[in-house]
Amino acid sequence: MKILSKLSFTAILNLLILQSLNFVIFQSHAQEDKGYVQVNKDARIDELIKRDINANKDKTSVSGYRIQLMASSKRDDVQKLRGQFLAQYPDAKAYLTYQRPYFKLRVGNFTEKLQAQKYLDQVIKPSFAGAFMVADEIELEELK
């Protein structure tokens, strides 16, 4: 069986859900002044949900955002700024990475772009004017 990419799998799941909504029967019944709703759905939806769960259970990271404070070919300069940042924000997460030929200092773990932008504008920009938001892979362990 060919494994579907996440994008096509999600598209198929959404299509099946939309198609099955045409056949969903909502029945409400009065029963001693209490109501209930019965939903009849296509059994293929549960199978697709199980496949999605199995496909993602080994996933260790998600797409997200960080704030980049600096990129330099001089590691010492980046380390110095990292120390300054952590002195100012001791509870924050700071990541030093190397992508040839630059060492990069990035901070934060954001799954939503709006969260990252708010943090950048309200917390980081006043002290680090050259900082900007970047897309990055966020380890799931870091989000806990």
Phi and psi in radians as a Rosetta constraint file:
Dihedral C 1 N 2 CA 2 C 2 CIRCULARHARMONIC -1.312 0.35
Dihedral N 2 CA 2 C 2 N 3 CIRCULARHARMONIC 2.296 0.35
Dihedral C 2 N 3 CA 3 C 3 CIRCULARHARMONIC -1.431 0.35
Dihedral N 3 CA 3 C 3 N 4 CIRCULARHARMONIC 2.238 0.35
Dihedral C 3 N 4 CA 4 C 4 CIRCULARHARMONIC -1.407 0.35
Dihedral N 4 CA 4 C 4 N 5 CIRCULARHARMONIC 2.551 0.35
Dihedral C 4 N 5 CA 5 C 5 CIRCULARHARMONIC -1.196 0.35
Dihedral N 5 CA 5 C 5 N 6 CIRCULARHARMONIC 2.774 0.35
Dihedral C 5 N 6 CA 6 C 6 CIRCULARHARMONIC -1.016 0.35
Dihedral N 6 CA 6 C 6 N 7 CIRCULARHARMONIC -0.707 0.35
Dihedral C 6 N 7 CA 7 C 7 CIRCULARHARMONIC -1.125 0.35
Dihedral N 7 CA 7 C 7 N 8 CIRCULARHARMONIC -0.862 0.35
Dihedral C 7 N 8 CA 8 C 8 CIRCULARHARMONIC -1.222 0.35
Dihedral N 8 CA 8 C 8 N 9 CIRCULARHARMONIC -0.619 0.35
Dihedral C 8 N 9 CA 9 C 9 CIRCULARHARMONIC -1.084 0.35
Dihedral N 9 CA 9 C 9 N 10 CIRCULARHARMONIC -0.815 0.35
Dihedral C 9 N 10 CA 10 C 10 CIRCULARHARMONIC -1.103 0.35
Dihedral N 10 CA 10 C 10 N 11 CIRCULARHARMONIC -0.695 0.35
Dihedral C 10 N 11 CA 11 C 11 CIRCULARHARMONIC -1.102 0.35
Dihedral N 11 CA 11 C 11 N 12 CIRCULARHARMONIC -0.753 0.35
Dihedral C 11 N 12 CA 12 C 12 CIRCULARHARMONIC -1.139 0.35
Dihedral N 12 CA 12 C 12 N 13 CIRCULARHARMONIC -0.757 0.35
Dihedral C 12 N 13 CA 13 C 13 CIRCULARHARMONIC -1.027 0.35
Dihedral N 13 CA 13 C 13 N 14 CIRCULARHARMONIC -0.815 0.35
Dihedral C 13 N 14 CA 14 C 14 CIRCULARHARMONIC -1.091 0.35
Dihedral N 14 CA 14 C 14 N 15 CIRCULARHARMONIC -0.719 0.35
Dihedral C 14 N 15 CA 15 C 15 CIRCULARHARMONIC -1.105 0.35
Dihedral N 15 CA 15 C 15 N 16 CIRCULARHARMONIC -0.781 0.35
Dihedral C 15 N 16 CA 16 C 16 CIRCULARHARMONIC -1.110 0.35
Dihedral N 16 CA 16 C 16 N 17 CIRCULARHARMONIC -0.710 0.35
Dihedral C 16 N 17 CA 17 C 17 CIRCULARHARMONIC -1.097 0.35
Dihedral N 17 CA 17 C 17 N 18 CIRCULARHARMONIC -0.784 0.35
Dihedral C 17 N 18 CA 18 C 18 CIRCULARHARMONIC -1.103 0.35
Dihedral N 18 CA 18 C 18 N 19 CIRCULARHARMONIC -0.725 0.35
Dihedral C 18 N 19 CA 19 C 19 CIRCULARHARMONIC -1.140 0.35
Dihedral N 19 CA 19 C 19 N 20 CIRCULARHARMONIC -0.707 0.35
Dihedral C 19 N 20 CA 20 C 20 CIRCULARHARMONIC -1.247 0.35
Dihedral N 20 CA 20 C 20 N 21 CIRCULARHARMONIC -0.419 0.35
Dihedral C 20 N 21 CA 21 C 21 CIRCULARHARMONIC -1.091 0.35
Dihedral N 21 CA 21 C 21 N 22 CIRCULARHARMONIC -0.471 0.35
Dihedral C 21 N 22 CA 22 C 22 CIRCULARHARMONIC -1.146 0.35
Dihedral N 22 CA 22 C 22 N 23 CIRCULARHARMONIC -0.410 0.35
Dihedral C 22 N 23 CA 23 C 23 CIRCULARHARMONIC -1.900 0.35
Dihedral N 23 CA 23 C 23 N 24 CIRCULARHARMONIC 0.014 0.35
Dihedral C 23 N 24 CA 24 C 24 CIRCULARHARMONIC -1.243 0.35
Dihedral N 24 CA 24 C 24 N 25 CIRCULARHARMONIC 2.328 0.35
Dihedral C 24 N 25 CA 25 C 25 CIRCULARHARMONIC -1.947 0.35
Dihedral N 25 CA 25 C 25 N 26 CIRCULARHARMONIC 2.093 0.35
Dihedral C 25 N 26 CA 26 C 26 CIRCULARHARMONIC -1.754 0.35
Dihedral N 26 CA 26 C 26 N 27 CIRCULARHARMONIC 2.148 0.35
Dihedral C 26 N 27 CA 27 C 27 CIRCULARHARMONIC -2.188 0.35
Dihedral N 27 CA 27 C 27 N 28 CIRCULARHARMONIC 2.147 0.35
Dihedral C 27 N 28 CA 28 C 28 CIRCULARHARMONIC -1.993 0.35
Dihedral N 28 CA 28 C 28 N 29 CIRCULARHARMONIC 2.397 0.35
Dihedral C 28 N 29 CA 29 C 29 CIRCULARHARMONIC -2.258 0.35
Dihedral N 29 CA 29 C 29 N 30 CIRCULARHARMONIC 2.429 0.35
Dihedral C 29 N 30 CA 30 C 30 CIRCULARHARMONIC -1.448 0.35
Dihedral N 30 CA 30 C 30 N 31 CIRCULARHARMONIC 2.257 0.35
Dihedral C 30 N 31 CA 31 C 31 CIRCULARHARMONIC -2.499 0.35
Dihedral N 31 CA 31 C 31 N 32 CIRCULARHARMONIC 1.734 0.35
Dihedral C 31 N 32 CA 32 C 32 CIRCULARHARMONIC 0.960 0.35
Dihedral N 32 CA 32 C 32 N 33 CIRCULARHARMONIC 0.905 0.35
Dihedral C 32 N 33 CA 33 C 33 CIRCULARHARMONIC 1.107 0.35
Dihedral N 33 CA 33 C 33 N 34 CIRCULARHARMONIC 0.239 0.35
Dihedral C 33 N 34 CA 34 C 34 CIRCULARHARMONIC -2.084 0.35
Dihedral N 34 CA 34 C 34 N 35 CIRCULARHARMONIC 2.523 0.35
Dihedral C 34 N 35 CA 35 C 35 CIRCULARHARMONIC -1.973 0.35
Dihedral N 35 CA 35 C 35 N 36 CIRCULARHARMONIC 2.801 0.35
Dihedral C 35 N 36 CA 36 C 36 CIRCULARHARMONIC -2.535 0.35
Dihedral N 36 CA 36 C 36 N 37 CIRCULARHARMONIC 2.775 0.35
Dihedral C 36 N 37 CA 37 C 37 CIRCULARHARMONIC -2.100 0.35
Dihedral N 37 CA 37 C 37 N 38 CIRCULARHARMONIC 2.286 0.35
Dihedral C 37 N 38 CA 38 C 38 CIRCULARHARMONIC -1.923 0.35
Dihedral N 38 CA 38 C 38 N 39 CIRCULARHARMONIC 2.209 0.35
Dihedral C 38 N 39 CA 39 C 39 CIRCULARHARMONIC -1.991 0.35
Dihedral N 39 CA 39 C 39 N 40 CIRCULARHARMONIC 2.133 0.35
Dihedral C 39 N 40 CA 40 C 40 CIRCULARHARMONIC -1.814 0.35
Dihedral N 40 CA 40 C 40 N 41 CIRCULARHARMONIC 2.100 0.35
Dihedral C 40 N 41 CA 41 C 41 CIRCULARHARMONIC -2.238 0.35
Dihedral N 41 CA 41 C 41 N 42 CIRCULARHARMONIC 2.867 0.35
Dihedral C 41 N 42 CA 42 C 42 CIRCULARHARMONIC -1.185 0.35
Dihedral N 42 CA 42 C 42 N 43 CIRCULARHARMONIC 2.275 0.35
Dihedral C 42 N 43 CA 43 C 43 CIRCULARHARMONIC -1.129 0.35
Dihedral N 43 CA 43 C 43 N 44 CIRCULARHARMONIC -0.377 0.35
Dihedral C 43 N 44 CA 44 C 44 CIRCULARHARMONIC -1.136 0.35
Dihedral N 44 CA 44 C 44 N 45 CIRCULARHARMONIC -0.428 0.35
Dihedral C 44 N 45 CA 45 C 45 CIRCULARHARMONIC -1.109 0.35
Dihedral N 45 CA 45 C 45 N 46 CIRCULARHARMONIC -0.790 0.35
Dihedral C 45 N 46 CA 46 C 46 CIRCULARHARMONIC -1.079 0.35
Dihedral N 46 CA 46 C 46 N 47 CIRCULARHARMONIC -0.696 0.35
Dihedral C 46 N 47 CA 47 C 47 CIRCULARHARMONIC -1.113 0.35
Dihedral N 47 CA 47 C 47 N 48 CIRCULARHARMONIC -0.734 0.35
Dihedral C 47 N 48 CA 48 C 48 CIRCULARHARMONIC -1.166 0.35
Dihedral N 48 CA 48 C 48 N 49 CIRCULARHARMONIC -0.641 0.35
Dihedral C 48 N 49 CA 49 C 49 CIRCULARHARMONIC -1.128 0.35
Dihedral N 49 CA 49 C 49 N 50 CIRCULARHARMONIC -0.738 0.35
Dihedral C 49 N 50 CA 50 C 50 CIRCULARHARMONIC -1.075 0.35
Dihedral N 50 CA 50 C 50 N 51 CIRCULARHARMONIC -0.745 0.35
Dihedral C 50 N 51 CA 51 C 51 CIRCULARHARMONIC -1.089 0.35
Dihedral N 51 CA 51 C 51 N 52 CIRCULARHARMONIC -0.717 0.35
Dihedral C 51 N 52 CA 52 C 52 CIRCULARHARMONIC -1.112 0.35
Dihedral N 52 CA 52 C 52 N 53 CIRCULARHARMONIC -0.744 0.35
Dihedral C 52 N 53 CA 53 C 53 CIRCULARHARMONIC -1.088 0.35
Dihedral N 53 CA 53 C 53 N 54 CIRCULARHARMONIC -0.809 0.35
Dihedral C 53 N 54 CA 54 C 54 CIRCULARHARMONIC -1.130 0.35
Dihedral N 54 CA 54 C 54 N 55 CIRCULARHARMONIC -0.647 0.35
Dihedral C 54 N 55 CA 55 C 55 CIRCULARHARMONIC -1.182 0.35
Dihedral N 55 CA 55 C 55 N 56 CIRCULARHARMONIC -0.485 0.35
Dihedral C 55 N 56 CA 56 C 56 CIRCULARHARMONIC -1.835 0.35
Dihedral N 56 CA 56 C 56 N 57 CIRCULARHARMONIC -0.026 0.35
Dihedral C 56 N 57 CA 57 C 57 CIRCULARHARMONIC -1.198 0.35
Dihedral N 57 CA 57 C 57 N 58 CIRCULARHARMONIC -0.434 0.35
Dihedral C 57 N 58 CA 58 C 58 CIRCULARHARMONIC -1.649 0.35
Dihedral N 58 CA 58 C 58 N 59 CIRCULARHARMONIC 0.074 0.35
Dihedral C 58 N 59 CA 59 C 59 CIRCULARHARMONIC -1.202 0.35
Dihedral N 59 CA 59 C 59 N 60 CIRCULARHARMONIC 2.311 0.35
Dihedral C 59 N 60 CA 60 C 60 CIRCULARHARMONIC -1.917 0.35
Dihedral N 60 CA 60 C 60 N 61 CIRCULARHARMONIC -0.166 0.35
Dihedral C 60 N 61 CA 61 C 61 CIRCULARHARMONIC -2.548 0.35
Dihedral N 61 CA 61 C 61 N 62 CIRCULARHARMONIC 2.850 0.35
Dihedral C 61 N 62 CA 62 C 62 CIRCULARHARMONIC -2.297 0.35
Dihedral N 62 CA 62 C 62 N 63 CIRCULARHARMONIC 2.759 0.35
Dihedral C 62 N 63 CA 63 C 63 CIRCULARHARMONIC -1.256 0.35
Dihedral N 63 CA 63 C 63 N 64 CIRCULARHARMONIC 2.376 0.35
Dihedral C 63 N 64 CA 64 C 64 CIRCULARHARMONIC -2.777 0.35
Dihedral N 64 CA 64 C 64 N 65 CIRCULARHARMONIC -2.693 0.35
Dihedral C 64 N 65 CA 65 C 65 CIRCULARHARMONIC -2.437 0.35
Dihedral N 65 CA 65 C 65 N 66 CIRCULARHARMONIC 2.614 0.35
Dihedral C 65 N 66 CA 66 C 66 CIRCULARHARMONIC -2.390 0.35
Dihedral N 66 CA 66 C 66 N 67 CIRCULARHARMONIC 2.931 0.35
Dihedral C 66 N 67 CA 67 C 67 CIRCULARHARMONIC -1.836 0.35
Dihedral N 67 CA 67 C 67 N 68 CIRCULARHARMONIC 2.164 0.35
Dihedral C 67 N 68 CA 68 C 68 CIRCULARHARMONIC -1.633 0.35
Dihedral N 68 CA 68 C 68 N 69 CIRCULARHARMONIC 2.152 0.35
Dihedral C 68 N 69 CA 69 C 69 CIRCULARHARMONIC -1.618 0.35
Dihedral N 69 CA 69 C 69 N 70 CIRCULARHARMONIC -0.556 0.35
Dihedral C 69 N 70 CA 70 C 70 CIRCULARHARMONIC -2.830 0.35
Dihedral N 70 CA 70 C 70 N 71 CIRCULARHARMONIC 2.630 0.35
Dihedral C 70 N 71 CA 71 C 71 CIRCULARHARMONIC -2.405 0.35
Dihedral N 71 CA 71 C 71 N 72 CIRCULARHARMONIC 2.211 0.35
Dihedral C 71 N 72 CA 72 C 72 CIRCULARHARMONIC -2.649 0.35
Dihedral N 72 CA 72 C 72 N 73 CIRCULARHARMONIC 2.652 0.35
Dihedral C 72 N 73 CA 73 C 73 CIRCULARHARMONIC -1.404 0.35
Dihedral N 73 CA 73 C 73 N 74 CIRCULARHARMONIC -0.119 0.35
Dihedral C 73 N 74 CA 74 C 74 CIRCULARHARMONIC -1.802 0.35
Dihedral N 74 CA 74 C 74 N 75 CIRCULARHARMONIC 1.892 0.35
Dihedral C 74 N 75 CA 75 C 75 CIRCULARHARMONIC -1.035 0.35
Dihedral N 75 CA 75 C 75 N 76 CIRCULARHARMONIC -0.694 0.35
Dihedral C 75 N 76 CA 76 C 76 CIRCULARHARMONIC -1.040 0.35
Dihedral N 76 CA 76 C 76 N 77 CIRCULARHARMONIC -0.686 0.35
Dihedral C 76 N 77 CA 77 C 77 CIRCULARHARMONIC -1.117 0.35
Dihedral N 77 CA 77 C 77 N 78 CIRCULARHARMONIC -0.716 0.35
Dihedral C 77 N 78 CA 78 C 78 CIRCULARHARMONIC -1.208 0.35
Dihedral N 78 CA 78 C 78 N 79 CIRCULARHARMONIC -0.715 0.35
Dihedral C 78 N 79 CA 79 C 79 CIRCULARHARMONIC -1.085 0.35
Dihedral N 79 CA 79 C 79 N 80 CIRCULARHARMONIC -0.699 0.35
Dihedral C 79 N 80 CA 80 C 80 CIRCULARHARMONIC -1.098 0.35
Dihedral N 80 CA 80 C 80 N 81 CIRCULARHARMONIC -0.795 0.35
Dihedral C 80 N 81 CA 81 C 81 CIRCULARHARMONIC -1.146 0.35
Dihedral N 81 CA 81 C 81 N 82 CIRCULARHARMONIC -0.636 0.35
Dihedral C 81 N 82 CA 82 C 82 CIRCULARHARMONIC -1.053 0.35
Dihedral N 82 CA 82 C 82 N 83 CIRCULARHARMONIC -0.764 0.35
Dihedral C 82 N 83 CA 83 C 83 CIRCULARHARMONIC -1.089 0.35
Dihedral N 83 CA 83 C 83 N 84 CIRCULARHARMONIC -0.722 0.35
Dihedral C 83 N 84 CA 84 C 84 CIRCULARHARMONIC -1.117 0.35
Dihedral N 84 CA 84 C 84 N 85 CIRCULARHARMONIC -0.755 0.35
Dihedral C 84 N 85 CA 85 C 85 CIRCULARHARMONIC -1.092 0.35
Dihedral N 85 CA 85 C 85 N 86 CIRCULARHARMONIC -0.843 0.35
Dihedral C 85 N 86 CA 86 C 86 CIRCULARHARMONIC -1.181 0.35
Dihedral N 86 CA 86 C 86 N 87 CIRCULARHARMONIC -0.485 0.35
Dihedral C 86 N 87 CA 87 C 87 CIRCULARHARMONIC -1.180 0.35
Dihedral N 87 CA 87 C 87 N 88 CIRCULARHARMONIC -0.651 0.35
Dihedral C 87 N 88 CA 88 C 88 CIRCULARHARMONIC -1.391 0.35
Dihedral N 88 CA 88 C 88 N 89 CIRCULARHARMONIC -0.611 0.35
Dihedral C 88 N 89 CA 89 C 89 CIRCULARHARMONIC -2.272 0.35
Dihedral N 89 CA 89 C 89 N 90 CIRCULARHARMONIC 1.317 0.35
Dihedral C 89 N 90 CA 90 C 90 CIRCULARHARMONIC -1.111 0.35
Dihedral N 90 CA 90 C 90 N 91 CIRCULARHARMONIC -0.410 0.35
Dihedral C 90 N 91 CA 91 C 91 CIRCULARHARMONIC -1.575 0.35
Dihedral N 91 CA 91 C 91 N 92 CIRCULARHARMONIC -0.086 0.35
Dihedral C 91 N 92 CA 92 C 92 CIRCULARHARMONIC -1.407 0.35
Dihedral N 92 CA 92 C 92 N 93 CIRCULARHARMONIC 2.749 0.35
Dihedral C 92 N 93 CA 93 C 93 CIRCULARHARMONIC -1.705 0.35
Dihedral N 93 CA 93 C 93 N 94 CIRCULARHARMONIC 2.274 0.35
Dihedral C 93 N 94 CA 94 C 94 CIRCULARHARMONIC -2.192 0.35
Dihedral N 94 CA 94 C 94 N 95 CIRCULARHARMONIC 2.325 0.35
Dihedral C 94 N 95 CA 95 C 95 CIRCULARHARMONIC -2.131 0.35
Dihedral N 95 CA 95 C 95 N 96 CIRCULARHARMONIC 2.174 0.35
Dihedral C 95 N 96 CA 96 C 96 CIRCULARHARMONIC -1.814 0.35
Dihedral N 96 CA 96 C 96 N 97 CIRCULARHARMONIC 2.101 0.35
Dihedral C 96 N 97 CA 97 C 97 CIRCULARHARMONIC -2.183 0.35
Dihedral N 97 CA 97 C 97 N 98 CIRCULARHARMONIC 2.796 0.35
Dihedral C 97 N 98 CA 98 C 98 CIRCULARHARMONIC -2.114 0.35
Dihedral N 98 CA 98 C 98 N 99 CIRCULARHARMONIC 2.100 0.35
Dihedral C 98 N 99 CA 99 C 99 CIRCULARHARMONIC -2.238 0.35
Dihedral N 99 CA 99 C 99 N 100 CIRCULARHARMONIC 1.874 0.35
Dihedral C 99 N 100 CA 100 C 100 CIRCULARHARMONIC -0.751 0.35
Dihedral N 100 CA 100 C 100 N 101 CIRCULARHARMONIC 2.247 0.35
Dihedral C 100 N 101 CA 101 C 101 CIRCULARHARMONIC -1.756 0.35
Dihedral N 101 CA 101 C 101 N 102 CIRCULARHARMONIC 0.343 0.35
Dihedral C 101 N 102 CA 102 C 102 CIRCULARHARMONIC -2.000 0.35
Dihedral N 102 CA 102 C 102 N 103 CIRCULARHARMONIC 2.514 0.35
Dihedral C 102 N 103 CA 103 C 103 CIRCULARHARMONIC -1.603 0.35
Dihedral N 103 CA 103 C 103 N 104 CIRCULARHARMONIC 2.340 0.35
Dihedral C 103 N 104 CA 104 C 104 CIRCULARHARMONIC -2.141 0.35
Dihedral N 104 CA 104 C 104 N 105 CIRCULARHARMONIC 2.417 0.35
Dihedral C 104 N 105 CA 105 C 105 CIRCULARHARMONIC -1.920 0.35
Dihedral N 105 CA 105 C 105 N 106 CIRCULARHARMONIC 2.029 0.35
Dihedral C 105 N 106 CA 106 C 106 CIRCULARHARMONIC -2.181 0.35
Dihedral N 106 CA 106 C 106 N 107 CIRCULARHARMONIC 2.577 0.35
Dihedral C 106 N 107 CA 107 C 107 CIRCULARHARMONIC -2.293 0.35
Dihedral N 107 CA 107 C 107 N 108 CIRCULARHARMONIC 2.681 0.35
Dihedral C 107 N 108 CA 108 C 108 CIRCULARHARMONIC 1.550 0.35
Dihedral N 108 CA 108 C 108 N 109 CIRCULARHARMONIC 2.845 0.35
Dihedral C 108 N 109 CA 109 C 109 CIRCULARHARMONIC -2.437 0.35
Dihedral N 109 CA 109 C 109 N 110 CIRCULARHARMONIC 1.732 0.35
Dihedral C 109 N 110 CA 110 C 110 CIRCULARHARMONIC -2.146 0.35
Dihedral N 110 CA 110 C 110 N 111 CIRCULARHARMONIC 2.309 0.35
Dihedral C 110 N 111 CA 111 C 111 CIRCULARHARMONIC -1.631 0.35
Dihedral N 111 CA 111 C 111 N 112 CIRCULARHARMONIC -0.308 0.35
Dihedral C 111 N 112 CA 112 C 112 CIRCULARHARMONIC -2.018 0.35
Dihedral N 112 CA 112 C 112 N 113 CIRCULARHARMONIC 2.371 0.35
Dihedral C 112 N 113 CA 113 C 113 CIRCULARHARMONIC -1.073 0.35
Dihedral N 113 CA 113 C 113 N 114 CIRCULARHARMONIC -0.665 0.35
Dihedral C 113 N 114 CA 114 C 114 CIRCULARHARMONIC -1.106 0.35
Dihedral N 114 CA 114 C 114 N 115 CIRCULARHARMONIC -0.683 0.35
Dihedral C 114 N 115 CA 115 C 115 CIRCULARHARMONIC -1.072 0.35
Dihedral N 115 CA 115 C 115 N 116 CIRCULARHARMONIC -0.810 0.35
Dihedral C 115 N 116 CA 116 C 116 CIRCULARHARMONIC -1.113 0.35
Dihedral N 116 CA 116 C 116 N 117 CIRCULARHARMONIC -0.742 0.35
Dihedral C 116 N 117 CA 117 C 117 CIRCULARHARMONIC -1.124 0.35
Dihedral N 117 CA 117 C 117 N 118 CIRCULARHARMONIC -0.719 0.35
Dihedral C 117 N 118 CA 118 C 118 CIRCULARHARMONIC -1.110 0.35
Dihedral N 118 CA 118 C 118 N 119 CIRCULARHARMONIC -0.776 0.35
Dihedral C 118 N 119 CA 119 C 119 CIRCULARHARMONIC -1.095 0.35
Dihedral N 119 CA 119 C 119 N 120 CIRCULARHARMONIC -0.750 0.35
Dihedral C 119 N 120 CA 120 C 120 CIRCULARHARMONIC -1.050 0.35
Dihedral N 120 CA 120 C 120 N 121 CIRCULARHARMONIC -0.872 0.35
Dihedral C 120 N 121 CA 121 C 121 CIRCULARHARMONIC -1.209 0.35
Dihedral N 121 CA 121 C 121 N 122 CIRCULARHARMONIC -0.736 0.35
Dihedral C 121 N 122 CA 122 C 122 CIRCULARHARMONIC -1.588 0.35
Dihedral N 122 CA 122 C 122 N 123 CIRCULARHARMONIC -0.529 0.35
Dihedral C 122 N 123 CA 123 C 123 CIRCULARHARMONIC -1.905 0.35
Dihedral N 123 CA 123 C 123 N 124 CIRCULARHARMONIC -0.851 0.35
Dihedral C 123 N 124 CA 124 C 124 CIRCULARHARMONIC -1.456 0.35
Dihedral N 124 CA 124 C 124 N 125 CIRCULARHARMONIC -0.855 0.35
Dihedral C 124 N 125 CA 125 C 125 CIRCULARHARMONIC -0.933 0.35
Dihedral N 125 CA 125 C 125 N 126 CIRCULARHARMONIC -0.703 0.35
Dihedral C 125 N 126 CA 126 C 126 CIRCULARHARMONIC -1.027 0.35
Dihedral N 126 CA 126 C 126 N 127 CIRCULARHARMONIC -0.540 0.35
Dihedral C 126 N 127 CA 127 C 127 CIRCULARHARMONIC -1.804 0.35
Dihedral N 127 CA 127 C 127 N 128 CIRCULARHARMONIC -0.463 0.35
Dihedral C 127 N 128 CA 128 C 128 CIRCULARHARMONIC -2.295 0.35
Dihedral N 128 CA 128 C 128 N 129 CIRCULARHARMONIC 1.442 0.35
Dihedral C 128 N 129 CA 129 C 129 CIRCULARHARMONIC -1.080 0.35
Dihedral N 129 CA 129 C 129 N 130 CIRCULARHARMONIC -0.501 0.35
Dihedral C 129 N 130 CA 130 C 130 CIRCULARHARMONIC -1.514 0.35
Dihedral N 130 CA 130 C 130 N 131 CIRCULARHARMONIC 0.062 0.35
Dihedral C 130 N 131 CA 131 C 131 CIRCULARHARMONIC -1.228 0.35
Dihedral N 131 CA 131 C 131 N 132 CIRCULARHARMONIC 2.653 0.35
Dihedral C 131 N 132 CA 132 C 132 CIRCULARHARMONIC -2.632 0.35
Dihedral N 132 CA 132 C 132 N 133 CIRCULARHARMONIC 2.816 0.35
Dihedral C 132 N 133 CA 133 C 133 CIRCULARHARMONIC -1.483 0.35
Dihedral N 133 CA 133 C 133 N 134 CIRCULARHARMONIC 2.464 0.35
Dihedral C 133 N 134 CA 134 C 134 CIRCULARHARMONIC -2.360 0.35
Dihedral N 134 CA 134 C 134 N 135 CIRCULARHARMONIC 2.606 0.35
Dihedral C 134 N 135 CA 135 C 135 CIRCULARHARMONIC -1.335 0.35
Dihedral N 135 CA 135 C 135 N 136 CIRCULARHARMONIC 2.446 0.35
Dihedral C 135 N 136 CA 136 C 136 CIRCULARHARMONIC -2.712 0.35
Dihedral N 136 CA 136 C 136 N 137 CIRCULARHARMONIC 2.834 0.35
Dihedral C 136 N 137 CA 137 C 137 CIRCULARHARMONIC -1.520 0.35
Dihedral N 137 CA 137 C 137 N 138 CIRCULARHARMONIC 2.235 0.35
Dihedral C 137 N 138 CA 138 C 138 CIRCULARHARMONIC -1.869 0.35
Dihedral N 138 CA 138 C 138 N 139 CIRCULARHARMONIC 2.153 0.35
Dihedral C 138 N 139 CA 139 C 139 CIRCULARHARMONIC -1.170 0.35
Dihedral N 139 CA 139 C 139 N 140 CIRCULARHARMONIC 2.364 0.35
Dihedral C 139 N 140 CA 140 C 140 CIRCULARHARMONIC -1.048 0.35
Dihedral N 140 CA 140 C 140 N 141 CIRCULARHARMONIC -0.584 0.35
Dihedral C 140 N 141 CA 141 C 141 CIRCULARHARMONIC -1.070 0.35
Dihedral N 141 CA 141 C 141 N 142 CIRCULARHARMONIC -0.560 0.35
Dihedral C 141 N 142 CA 142 C 142 CIRCULARHARMONIC -1.257 0.35
Dihedral N 142 CA 142 C 142 N 143 CIRCULARHARMONIC -0.354 0.35
Dihedral C 142 N 143 CA 143 C 143 CIRCULARHARMONIC -1.479 0.35
Dihedral N 143 CA 143 C 143 N 144 CIRCULARHARMONIC -0.181 0.35
